[in-house]
Amino acid sequence: MIKISILYPNHKGSRFDMDYYVKTHMPLSIKLLSTHPGFKGVSVEQGLAGAIPGSGPAHVAMSHFLFTSMEDFLAAFMPHAPVLQGDMPNYTDIEPVIQFNEVLIHQ
């Protein structure tokens, strides 16, 4: 199984509309990507704090998509990339960090 992590670093002065992200962008993403048979799940997280008491989180938000393979994710994502990437200015000015991970343990 593959996990695609989309991380939004917490940069001072950056903009991130969590309400729009959770109520509009991610439901759209889920609607479009979950139709692919390789889709296995998704989680959306909001950063709360860093490891040092009183410090801010390293990331303001992150989402993690689970797919059976990278090829399945790309097949699900690429036809919708213009719509999903075009929606990004509606909720953020942060350039996300995207990482593909092989899931070794999942319970």
For each residue, the residues with C-beta under 8 A, 3 or more apart:
1: 40 66 67 68 102 103 106
2: 66 67 68 69 70 72 73 100 101 102 103
3: 64 65 66 100 101 102 103
4: 64 65 67 73 98 99 100 101
5: 62 63 64 97 98 99 100 101
6: 62 63 64 65 96 97 98
7: 59 62 96 97 98 99
8: 16 59 60 61 62 92 94 96 97
9: 14 58 59 60 94 97
10: 14 47 56 57 58 59 60
11: 14 94
12:
13:
14: 9 10 11 60 92 93 94
15: 92 93 94
16: 8 21 60 61 91 92 94
17: 20 21 90 91 92
18: 21 22 46 60 61 91
19: 22 23
20: 17 23 24 25 90 91
21: 16 17 18 24 25 26 44 61 91 92
22: 18 19 25 26 44
23: 19 20 26 27
24: 20 21 27 28 87 90 91
25: 20 21 22 28 29 84 87 88 90 91
26: 21 22 23 29 30 42 44 63
27: 23 24 30 31
28: 24 25 31 32 83 84 87
29: 25 26 32 33 42 63 84
30: 26 27 33 34 42
31: 27 28 34 35
32: 28 29 35 76 80 83 84
33: 29 30 36 39 42 65 73 76 77 80
34: 30 31 39 42
35: 31 32 39 76
36: 33 39 67 72 75 76
37: 72
38: 67 68 69 71 72 73 75 76
39: 33 34 35 36 42 65 66 67 72 76
40: 1 66 67 68
41: 65 66
42: 26 29 30 33 34 39 63 64 65 66
43: 63 64
44: 21 22 26 61 62 63
45: 61 62 63 64
46: 18 60 61
47: 10 56 57 58 59 60 61 62
48: 57
49: 53 54 55 56 57
50: 55 56 57 58
51: 55
52: 55
53: 49
54: 49
55: 49 50 51 52
56: 10 47 49 50
57: 10 47 48 49 50 60
58: 9 10 47 50
59: 7 8 9 10 47 62
60: 8 9 10 14 16 18 46 47 57 94
61: 8 16 18 21 44 45 46 47
62: 5 6 7 8 44 45 47 59
63: 5 6 26 29 42 43 44 45
64: 3 4 5 6 42 43 45
65: 3 4 6 33 39 41 42 73
66: 1 2 3 39 40 41 42 103 106
67: 1 2 4 36 38 39 40 70 72 73 76
68: 1 2 38 40 72
69: 2 38 72 73
70: 2 67 73 74 100
71: 38 74 75
72: 2 36 37 38 39 67 68 69 75 76
73: 2 4 33 38 65 67 69 70 76 77 100
74: 70 71 77 78
75: 36 38 71 72 78
76: 32 33 35 36 38 39 67 72 73 79 80
77: 33 73 74 80 81 84
78: 74 75 81
79: 76
80: 32 33 76 77 83 84
81: 77 78 84 85
82: 85 86
83: 28 32 80 86 87
84: 25 28 29 32 77 80 81 87 88
85: 81 82 88
86: 82 83 89
87: 24 25 28 83 84 90 91
88: 25 84 85 91 92
89: 86 92 93
90: 17 20 24 25 87
91: 16 17 18 20 21 24 25 87 88
92: 8 14 15 16 17 21 88 89
93: 14 15 89
94: 8 9 11 14 15 16 60
95:
96: 6 7 8
97: 5 6 7 8 9
98: 4 5 6 7
99: 4 5 7
100: 2 3 4 5 70 73
101: 2 3 4 5
102: 1 2 3
103: 1 2 3 66 106
104:
105:
106: 1 66 103
107:
